[in-house]
Amino acid sequence: MSFGDEVRRRREALGWTLEQLAERSKLSPNYIGTVENGRRDPSLSTVLALAKGLRVAAGELLGPVKDLSPAAYEVGRAYDASPEDVQDLVVRLLHVTSRRRR
């Protein structure tokens, strides 16, 4: 699936129009349409703006990480959705438990 296809899939899954995504991402609807249709390669700033507008990490729009299990992917999504203090605790816990396994 291409970047534009993924943007469209996520936008439609949210039930949003091009105009609604444009407002949230601070881009024009016409520009987003050309990205979705594959007629334009987005710049990094566009990728970041669309990700912010869709409320996802930019990497999620670029495709899955190879060799990442579905469980690891879901844990990552939960981590990203957690408050910063919870994220800090998770990282510390993982560091402690990974040291014990060595």
Summary of the structure (lengths in Angstrom):
residues: 102
radius of gyration: 16.7
end to end distance: 39.1
largest distance: 53.8
contacts: 239
relative contact order: 0.11
helix: 72%
strand: 0%
